[in-house]
Amino acid sequence: MNRNYKKPNSEPNDTSENMKVWNYSNSSLGCGRSIDRGGCNVIVNCGPTGPTGPTGPIGPTGATGATGASGPVGATGATGPTGPTGATGFVGATGATGATGPTGATGATGATGGVGATGATGATGPTGPSGASGAIGATGATGATGETGPTGPSGASGASGATGVAGATGATGATGPTGATGATGPIGATGSTGVTGPTGPTGATGPTGASGATGPTGATGATGPTGATGATGPTGATGATGATGPTGATGPGGLTLFLATALPVVNGNWIGLGSVSAAPLFARSSVVIPVDATITEIVLNVRDNPLAAGETVTATVFTSPCGSTTPVSTGVSVTVTGPNPPTCCAFATGTAAVAACDLLSVQITTSATVVALNGGISVTVFFTV
């Protein structure tokens, strides 16, 4: 770019030889700068900048820098959860039982069956996150500068400088200000991509992640077959016979009388062995007591005779020496209280001594609303002797 440099003397309008004008083409000089030129004080004057030429094409892209080192490997992911326990294997068949003989020493235990196969290992846990990326390689060299665009049109010429003194031809007057900068030229084509740099070294491996939960246990293998039963040991010697113990005390004897009938029973009837009789006829439905004994319990079952709720049937034990005297109650009795069904049976306990050869019968009494027990009844009396 051309710049006009004017050397003024102490008087700005001095047209003597002390005023010199130089034209320089030096892009390193700034407009308005004061410089020393051959002992002269030079002021740099600049005209307006011409339009910028079009930008030259972009030089080829420099080679890609070397790839940075790989980041450390990420921690290993946690191991997957333990799998469910496998099903228990079948129990092996029992070995054949040895022949029974006199008890002797226990035979040796059979060999233990083989252990079942181990279950499959659980699935591996997920892979840990990738390590950090390695550093970016250095930037490739800058492509060559594109060609300079065409120079914009020159600005209008400045006014001619004053004529110098005779002698050496005076310098041409300062050039007028430079015209406006031309439009920027089109951007040059992008240079080709540089060669990729070599791959950087691999980064250090990251620490291993915590182990994941254990996978589910595989199914238990089938139980091996039971070993054969060991041979029976020899029979031990028979021990000496112990002395006979003292004879224990004689336990109490027992006696049971079963009284029942299939005939209809009404209030006040006596029950014997398959018989039933009216109130005055105790002896006709009586049985004989064989030994001195004590009554301890009585059981009554009214069978399928219906009873309304609250209706009752009572059986009471009576005795008489020969049946010629009025029978006497023993105080042992039992009562069934309706409804029947479902209540058809009842138990009662008591204590009443009876003598051998006495006659015994059971009298049935009912509540007023029970007309008859048409299906008969059953009574059992228990004694101790």
C-alpha positions as CSV (number, residue, x, y, z in Angstrom):
1,M,0.0,0.0,0.0
2,N,1.5,3.5,-1.0
3,R,1.8,6.1,1.7
4,N,3.0,9.8,1.4
5,Y,5.6,10.9,3.9
6,K,6.0,14.7,4.4
7,K,9.0,16.3,6.2
8,P,8.0,19.6,7.6
9,N,10.4,22.1,9.0
10,S,9.6,24.3,12.0
11,E,7.2,26.2,9.8
12,P,4.4,24.1,8.4
13,N,4.1,26.3,5.3
14,D,7.8,26.2,4.5
15,T,8.3,25.5,0.8
16,S,12.0,25.5,0.9
17,E,14.3,22.6,0.4
18,N,13.7,21.7,4.0
19,M,10.4,20.3,3.0
20,K,10.7,17.0,1.4
21,V,8.1,14.5,0.2
22,W,8.8,10.8,-0.2
23,N,6.6,8.1,-1.5
24,Y,7.0,4.8,0.3
25,S,5.5,1.4,-0.2
26,N,5.9,-0.1,3.3
27,S,3.0,-1.8,5.0
28,S,4.9,-1.7,8.3
29,L,4.6,2.1,8.6
30,G,1.4,3.3,10.3
31,C,-0.6,6.3,9.2
32,G,0.1,9.4,11.3
33,R,3.4,8.0,12.6
34,S,6.4,10.3,13.0
35,I,9.6,8.6,11.8
36,D,13.2,9.6,11.2
37,R,14.2,9.5,7.5
38,G,17.7,10.7,6.5
39,G,17.8,13.1,9.4
40,C,14.4,14.4,8.6
41,N,11.3,14.3,10.7
42,V,8.8,12.4,8.6
43,I,5.1,12.3,9.2
44,V,3.3,9.4,7.5
45,N,0.0,10.5,5.8
46,C,-2.4,7.8,4.5
47,G,-5.1,8.1,2.0
48,P,-8.4,6.1,2.5
49,T,-7.9,2.3,2.3
50,G,-8.9,0.8,-1.0
51,P,-11.5,-2.0,-1.1
52,T,-10.3,-5.3,0.2
53,G,-9.5,-7.8,-2.5
54,P,-11.4,-11.0,-2.5
55,T,-10.1,-13.6,-0.1
56,G,-8.0,-16.2,-1.6
57,P,-9.0,-19.8,-1.5
58,I,-8.4,-21.6,1.8
59,G,-5.3,-23.6,1.8
60,P,-5.4,-27.3,2.3
61,T,-6.1,-28.4,5.8
62,G,-3.0,-29.4,7.7
63,A,-2.4,-33.0,8.7
64,T,-4.5,-34.2,11.7
65,G,-2.5,-34.2,14.9
66,A,-1.7,-37.5,16.6
67,T,-4.5,-39.1,18.5
68,G,-4.3,-38.5,22.2
69,A,-3.7,-41.4,24.6
70,S,-6.8,-43.4,25.5
71,G,-8.4,-42.6,28.8
72,P,-8.3,-45.1,31.6
73,V,-10.7,-48.1,31.2
74,G,-13.9,-47.6,33.3
75,A,-14.6,-49.6,36.4
76,T,-16.1,-53.0,35.8
77,G,-19.9,-53.1,36.3
78,A,-21.4,-54.8,39.3
79,T,-21.9,-58.6,39.0
80,G,-25.6,-59.6,38.3
81,P,-27.8,-60.9,41.2
82,T,-27.4,-64.5,42.3
83,G,-29.8,-66.8,40.5
84,P,-32.5,-68.7,42.4
85,T,-31.5,-71.9,44.1
86,G,-32.2,-74.9,41.9
87,A,-34.7,-77.5,42.7
88,T,-33.6,-80.3,45.1
89,G,-32.7,-83.4,43.2
90,F,-34.6,-86.7,43.7
91,V,-33.7,-88.8,46.6
92,G,-31.9,-91.9,45.5
93,A,-33.5,-95.3,45.8
94,T,-33.2,-96.9,49.2
95,G,-30.8,-99.8,49.3
96,A,-32.1,-103.3,49.9
97,T,-32.6,-104.1,53.5
98,G,-30.3,-106.7,54.9
99,A,-31.6,-109.9,56.3
100,T,-32.9,-109.5,59.9
101,G,-31.1,-111.5,62.5
102,P,-30.3,-111.2,66.1
103,T,-29.3,-107.7,66.9
104,G,-25.6,-107.3,66.9
105,A,-23.1,-104.6,66.1
106,T,-24.4,-102.0,63.6
107,G,-23.1,-102.6,60.1
108,A,-20.9,-100.0,58.4
109,T,-22.7,-97.1,56.8
110,G,-23.0,-97.3,53.1
111,A,-21.1,-94.9,50.9
112,T,-22.6,-91.5,50.4
113,G,-24.1,-90.9,47.0
114,G,-22.3,-88.6,44.6
115,V,-22.8,-84.8,44.8
116,G,-25.2,-83.4,42.2
117,A,-23.8,-81.2,39.4
118,T,-23.2,-77.6,40.3
119,G,-25.9,-75.2,38.9
120,A,-25.1,-72.8,36.1
121,T,-23.2,-69.6,36.9
122,G,-25.3,-66.5,37.0
123,A,-25.2,-64.0,34.2
124,T,-22.3,-61.5,34.1
125,G,-23.1,-58.0,35.4
126,P,-23.2,-55.0,32.9
127,T,-19.9,-53.5,31.7
128,G,-18.8,-50.5,33.6
129,P,-18.7,-47.0,31.9
130,S,-16.0,-46.3,29.3
131,G,-12.9,-44.4,30.4
132,A,-12.4,-40.7,29.6
133,S,-11.4,-39.8,26.0
134,G,-7.7,-39.3,25.4
135,A,-6.3,-35.8,24.8
136,I,-7.0,-34.3,21.4
137,G,-4.0,-34.5,19.0
138,A,-2.1,-31.4,18.0
139,T,-3.7,-29.2,15.2
140,G,-2.4,-29.8,11.8
141,A,-0.3,-27.2,10.0
142,T,-2.3,-24.2,8.5
143,G,-2.9,-24.5,4.8
144,A,-1.2,-22.1,2.4
145,T,-2.7,-18.6,2.1
146,G,-5.0,-18.1,-0.8
147,E,-4.2,-15.8,-3.6
148,T,-4.7,-12.1,-3.0
149,G,-7.9,-10.7,-4.5
150,P,-7.7,-8.0,-7.2
151,T,-6.9,-4.5,-6.0
152,G,-9.8,-2.2,-5.7
153,P,-10.0,1.0,-7.8
154,S,-7.7,3.8,-6.9
155,G,-9.1,6.7,-5.0
156,A,-9.2,10.2,-6.5
157,S,-5.8,11.9,-6.8
158,G,-5.1,14.5,-4.1
159,A,-4.2,18.1,-4.9
160,S,-0.8,18.6,-6.4
161,G,1.9,19.7,-3.9
162,A,3.7,23.0,-4.2
163,T,6.5,23.2,-6.8
164,G,9.8,22.6,-5.2
165,V,12.8,24.8,-5.7
166,A,14.7,24.6,-8.9
167,G,17.2,21.9,-8.9
168,A,16.3,18.3,-8.4
169,T,12.9,17.6,-9.6
170,G,10.6,17.9,-6.6
171,A,8.9,14.9,-5.4
172,T,5.5,14.3,-6.8
173,G,2.8,15.7,-4.7
174,A,1.2,13.5,-2.1
175,T,-1.2,11.1,-3.5
176,G,-4.8,11.8,-2.7
177,P,-6.5,9.6,-0.2
178,T,-7.0,6.0,-1.2
179,G,-10.4,5.1,-2.5
180,A,-12.8,3.0,-0.5
181,T,-11.8,-0.6,0.0
182,G,-13.1,-2.9,-2.7
183,A,-15.6,-5.7,-1.9
184,T,-14.1,-8.7,-0.3
185,G,-13.3,-11.4,-2.7
186,P,-15.0,-14.8,-2.4
187,I,-13.6,-17.3,0.1
188,G,-11.2,-19.7,-1.4
189,A,-11.9,-23.4,-1.5
190,T,-11.3,-25.4,1.6
191,G,-8.0,-27.1,1.6
192,S,-7.9,-30.9,1.7
193,T,-7.9,-32.5,5.1
194,G,-4.5,-33.3,6.4
195,V,-3.2,-36.8,7.1
196,T,-4.5,-38.2,10.4
197,G,-1.9,-38.2,13.0
198,P,-0.8,-41.5,14.6
199,T,-3.0,-42.9,17.4
200,G,-1.9,-41.8,20.8
201,P,-0.9,-44.5,23.4
202,T,-3.7,-46.3,25.2
203,G,-4.5,-44.8,28.6
204,A,-4.0,-46.8,31.8
205,T,-6.7,-49.3,32.6
206,G,-9.2,-47.9,35.2
207,P,-9.7,-49.7,38.5
208,T,-11.9,-52.7,38.4
209,G,-15.5,-52.0,39.5
210,A,-17.1,-53.7,42.5
211,S,-18.3,-57.2,41.9
212,G,-22.0,-57.5,41.1
213,A,-24.4,-59.6,43.1
214,T,-23.9,-63.4,42.7
215,G,-26.1,-64.9,40.0
216,P,-28.8,-67.4,41.1
217,T,-27.6,-70.7,42.3
218,G,-28.1,-73.4,39.7
219,A,-30.5,-76.3,40.3
220,T,-29.2,-78.9,42.8
221,G,-28.2,-82.0,41.0
222,A,-30.1,-85.2,41.6
223,T,-29.1,-87.1,44.8
224,G,-27.0,-90.0,44.0
225,P,-28.4,-93.5,44.7
226,T,-28.1,-94.7,48.3
227,G,-25.2,-97.0,48.9
228,A,-25.9,-100.6,49.6
229,T,-26.7,-101.6,53.2
230,G,-23.7,-102.9,55.0
231,A,-23.6,-106.5,56.0
232,T,-25.3,-107.3,59.3
233,G,-22.8,-107.7,62.1
234,P,-22.5,-110.9,64.1
235,T,-25.1,-111.5,66.8
236,G,-23.9,-110.6,70.2
237,A,-23.9,-113.1,73.0
238,T,-27.2,-113.4,74.9
239,G,-27.1,-111.7,78.2
240,A,-27.9,-113.5,81.4
241,T,-31.6,-113.7,82.3
242,G,-32.6,-111.2,84.9
243,A,-34.2,-112.1,88.2
244,T,-38.0,-112.2,88.2
245,G,-39.5,-109.1,89.6
246,P,-42.1,-109.1,92.4
247,T,-45.7,-109.7,91.5
248,G,-47.6,-106.5,91.0
249,A,-50.7,-105.6,92.9
250,T,-53.9,-106.9,91.4
251,G,-55.6,-104.2,89.3
252,P,-59.3,-103.5,89.7
253,G,-61.7,-105.6,87.6
254,G,-64.3,-104.2,85.3
255,L,-67.9,-105.0,84.5
256,T,-70.2,-103.7,81.7
257,L,-73.9,-104.1,81.4
258,F,-75.7,-103.4,78.1
259,L,-79.4,-102.5,78.3
260,A,-81.4,-101.8,75.1
261,T,-84.8,-102.2,73.4
262,A,-86.3,-101.7,70.0
263,L,-89.8,-101.2,71.5
264,P,-91.4,-97.8,72.0
265,V,-90.4,-96.2,75.3
266,V,-92.5,-93.7,77.2
267,N,-92.0,-91.7,80.4
268,G,-91.5,-94.0,83.5
269,N,-90.7,-97.2,81.6
270,W,-87.9,-99.6,82.7
271,I,-85.3,-100.9,80.2
272,G,-83.7,-104.4,80.4
273,L,-82.0,-106.7,77.9
274,G,-84.3,-106.2,74.9
275,S,-87.3,-105.5,77.1
276,V,-89.3,-102.6,78.3
277,S,-91.9,-102.5,81.0
278,A,-94.3,-100.1,82.7
279,A,-93.5,-98.2,85.9
280,P,-94.8,-100.8,88.4
281,L,-93.0,-103.7,86.7
282,F,-89.3,-103.1,87.6
283,A,-88.5,-106.8,87.9
284,R,-89.7,-107.7,84.3
285,S,-86.9,-105.6,82.8
286,S,-84.1,-106.1,85.3
287,V,-80.8,-107.9,85.1
288,V,-78.7,-109.5,88.0
289,I,-75.5,-108.1,89.3
290,P,-72.9,-111.0,89.4
291,V,-70.5,-109.6,92.0
292,D,-70.1,-106.8,94.5
293,A,-69.2,-103.8,92.4
294,T,-69.2,-100.0,92.1
295,I,-71.1,-98.1,89.3
296,T,-68.7,-95.5,87.8
297,E,-70.3,-94.3,84.5
298,I,-73.5,-94.4,82.4
299,V,-74.0,-93.7,78.7
300,L,-77.4,-93.0,77.1
301,N,-78.2,-92.9,73.3
302,V,-81.8,-92.0,72.2
303,R,-81.0,-93.1,68.6
304,D,-83.0,-91.4,65.9
305,N,-86.0,-90.3,68.1
306,P,-86.6,-86.6,67.3
307,L,-86.2,-84.1,70.2
308,A,-87.1,-80.4,69.9
309,A,-84.7,-77.9,71.4
310,G,-84.9,-78.1,75.2
311,E,-86.7,-81.5,75.4
312,T,-85.0,-84.0,77.6
313,V,-84.6,-87.8,78.1
314,T,-83.0,-89.1,81.4
315,A,-81.8,-92.6,82.3
316,T,-81.3,-93.4,86.0
317,V,-79.9,-96.7,87.5
318,F,-82.2,-98.4,90.2
319,T,-81.6,-101.6,92.2
320,S,-83.7,-104.0,94.3
321,P,-82.6,-107.2,96.2
322,C,-85.2,-109.5,94.7
323,G,-87.7,-107.3,92.9
324,S,-90.3,-107.7,95.6
325,T,-89.3,-104.5,97.3
326,T,-89.5,-101.0,95.9
327,P,-86.5,-100.3,93.7
328,V,-84.0,-97.7,95.0
329,S,-82.2,-95.1,92.9
330,T,-78.4,-95.3,92.9
331,G,-78.1,-91.6,92.1
332,V,-76.2,-92.3,88.8
333,S,-78.0,-90.8,85.9
334,V,-77.5,-89.2,82.5
335,T,-79.6,-86.7,80.4
336,V,-79.8,-86.0,76.7
337,T,-81.1,-82.5,75.9
338,G,-82.5,-81.8,72.4
339,P,-82.5,-80.9,69.7
340,N,-82.0,-84.3,68.1
341,P,-80.6,-84.4,65.6
342,P,-77.8,-83.6,66.2
343,T,-77.7,-84.4,69.9
344,C,-78.5,-88.0,70.6
345,C,-76.0,-89.2,73.2
346,A,-74.7,-88.2,76.6
347,F,-72.2,-89.5,79.2
348,A,-72.2,-89.1,83.0
349,T,-70.0,-90.4,85.8
350,G,-70.9,-91.3,89.4
351,T,-70.1,-93.6,92.3
352,A,-72.6,-96.1,93.7
353,A,-71.9,-99.5,95.4
354,V,-74.1,-102.4,94.4
355,A,-74.2,-105.9,95.9
356,A,-74.0,-109.3,94.2
357,C,-77.4,-110.8,93.3
358,D,-79.2,-107.5,93.4
359,L,-81.5,-106.8,90.4
360,L,-80.7,-103.7,88.3
361,S,-82.8,-101.7,85.8
362,V,-82.7,-98.3,84.2
363,Q,-85.8,-96.0,84.4
364,I,-86.4,-93.6,81.5
365,T,-88.0,-90.2,82.3
366,T,-88.9,-87.6,79.7
367,S,-90.0,-84.0,79.6
368,A,-93.8,-83.5,79.3
369,T,-93.6,-82.7,75.5
370,V,-91.9,-86.0,74.6
371,V,-94.8,-88.4,73.9
372,A,-92.8,-91.6,73.1
373,L,-89.4,-92.8,71.9
374,N,-90.7,-95.0,69.1
375,G,-87.3,-96.2,68.0
376,G,-86.3,-97.5,71.4
377,I,-83.1,-96.5,73.2
378,S,-79.7,-97.9,74.3
379,V,-78.0,-97.7,77.8
380,T,-74.6,-98.9,78.9
381,V,-73.5,-99.0,82.6
382,F,-69.9,-99.4,83.7
383,F,-68.6,-100.9,87.0
384,T,-65.4,-101.5,88.8
385,V,-65.1,-104.8,90.8
